[in-house]
């Protein structure tokens, strides 16, 4: 996996405006989590030219690269600043809904937790859409392809050798063990991997899977999918493209 230094700060535009082509085969609007992947996959074909437009700026800032600083992104120019509607459950308050306005989108500003959906989610989507490609087994095959899981081997449910480095924290804060014991006390069992068998059954409580590497360096979708391709002539990335 290609990584970069926290000191390697970039200008507002990854591709200088004067080099933008008059036409492209594909224009991807939004360089967030999904846009980063789509642009990379399209650019893998050297015969096509791809333009990625992102309203936000560069993800190569310390608050993004260092996953432990994620909370310092909330409410900044890297956050769209959305809020929820007033809710009775929180005494009428309007909780913030952080959404990334930066290359990599939410994967660049959130807490880097890798949480996969439950089997029933995928089966319900497949049934509702009439498209079997959405079912659990098909989706599980995609997870296996993109993951580089560093935890206990589970060849059926977890992938090795993919682009996304995923692991469990090796030194969580003391509060974590207390929360796990509290969950067990009310009948929620401890599980070794919350994204494996528990996603096919009644669930459980355990350490989160996190997208980090080399200590606390964030594994965002932009860092993983886009940065290794930024030198390619057929991929242009225009940041601060909101207006």
N, C-alpha and C positions, 0 to 999 in steps of 0.2 A: 504494500500500500504506500502510495506517495504521501509524504507529510511535508509540512512547512514550518518555518520558525515563527514564533510569536512576534519577532522583530521584523519580519518580512511584510511590512505594511504596503498596501497597494493604493493607487489613486482611485478616484471615483469610477473610472471606466477601465475595465479589464482590456477592452479593445479600443484603441484610439478612434475617435469619431471620423477622422479623415480616411480611415481604412475601411469603413463600412461600405459594403457593396450596394449597387443599385437594386439588385434583386437577389432573392434566396429561394432555395427549394423548400425550406421549412423555416417558419418563424414560430418560436416557442414563447408564449406570453406568460411570464412569471418564472423566476428562477428559484422557486422554493423547493420543498422536498421532492415533489413529483416532477416539477419542471427540470430540475437538475438531472434526474434520471432519464427523462425523455430526451433532453438535448444530447446527453452523452450517447444514448443508444442510437439516435439518428446520425450523430457525427462519426460513429464507428464505420459508416459507409463512406469511404474517401471520395466517392463520386458525387456526393451531394454537399451543398453549402447550407449551414444552419446558423440562424441568428437567434440568440437568447436575450430577451428583454426582461430586465429586473428593475422594479421601481426603487428598491433600496440600494445601498452601497455595498462596499467590499466586506467580505466575511473575515478578512485577515486583520483582525483587531484582537487584542488580548482578551477582552471580555467574551469573545466568541471562541477563540482557540482553547482557552483554559476552561474546561467544563465546570470547574468549581466556582466560576464567576457568573454563572448563568443568570442569577437574580439581578445582576447589575445591568442586564439588557432590558428589563421590564420598565416600560415608561420612557424609554429613550427613543431616538430616531430610528432604532432598529426594530421597533415595536409599532404595529399599526394603531395601538391604543384603543382597541375595542373593549367594551364593557357589556356585561350581561344585563338583562332587564331586571328591575327590582324584584326580589324574590322573598316571599314570606319566611322561607326556611332560614334566611340569614338576616332576619329583622328588617327587610326592605332595602338592604344594601344592594349595590350593583358591583359584584366581583369583577375584577379585571379578567380579560380573556386574551392573554398574550398571543399574538400572531406575528411571525417574523417578517419584517420589512427589510430584508438583507439577503444577499446571495445565500442560498441554502434554506431560507424561510424558517419555519419553526424548528427544523433540525439544527439551526445555528444559534437559537436563543433559549431553547428549553432545557430541562434537566437531564437530557441524554438518556432517558429510560427507554429500553427496548421492550415494548409490551405488545404481544401479539393477541389477536382476537380469539375468542372461544370457538370451538368446533361448531356449536349451534349457530353462531353468527354467519359463518360461511355457508352452512347448509341452508339456512333461511334465505340468504341472498340468492343462492342458486335456485331455490324453489320459487321465489318471488319473480325472478327474472326469466326463468325457464332456460338459463344458460348454465350447463354443467361445469363449465370452466371455473365458475365461482365456488365450487364445492370445496370441502375441507381438504381432501386428498390432493386435489390439483394445486390449491394454494400452498399446502405444505411442501410440495415439490419446489415451488418458487422460493419459499423460505430457505429450504436446504441449499438452493443454488446461490443465494446472495449472502448467506451467513458464513462467518469464520468463527464458530463458537469455541470459546476457550474453556468451557466448563466440562462437567462429566459427560462422556460420550453417550449419544443417543442417536444412532445412525438413521432411525426412521423419522425422528422429529427435529433433529438439529443438523445444521450443515457445517462442513469444514472446507476451507479453501476459498470461500467467497470473498467479496470485496469488503463486507462490513465486519469489523472486529468487534465482537460482543463478549463480554465477560461479566462476572459477578464481583462486587467490591470485596477486596481481601482484608480490609481493615475498617469496617463500618463504625460509626460513632456508637457509644454505649447505649444510647436511646433505642437503637435498632433491636438489640436483644430483648430489651424490655417490652417493646411493642410485640415482638414475636411471642414472648411468654404470655402477654396479655391476650393475644388472639387465641393461643392454645387453651387458655383458661376458660374461654367462652365457647370452645368447641370447634375452632377453626384450626385444622392441623397444619404443622410445619411441613413444607415441601422443599426439596432440594433445588428444583428448577420450576419456577412458576410458568414458564412458557412451554413446558413439555406435557407430561401426562395430565397435570391439573387442568389444562385447557381442553381436555376431552371429558372431564368429569365434574366433580363438585367444587373444584378449586382448592385454595389453601392459602397459607401465608408463608412468605419466604423473602429472601433478598432479591432485589430487582436485577434484571439484566441491564447492563449499561453499555453505551456506545462510546468507548474511550480506548486510547492506546498510549503507550509510552508515558505512563503515569496518569496525568489528568487531561491529556490532549483530546479534544472533542473529535469524534468521528461523525461529522455531519455529511449530508448527502452531497453538498457542494465540494467539500474536501475530498470525498471518496470518489465521486463520479466525474466532477467537472475539472478539478485542478490537474489531474494527470493528462487532460486533453486540451488544456488551454494553449499549448504551443502549436496546435494543429491549425493549418491554414483554412480548413473548412468549417471551423467553429468560431464564431464571433460572439462575444458577450458584452452587452451594453448595459451598464449600471446607471442608476439614477435616471431611469427612462420613464419616470412617472408623467412628465409633461413633455 
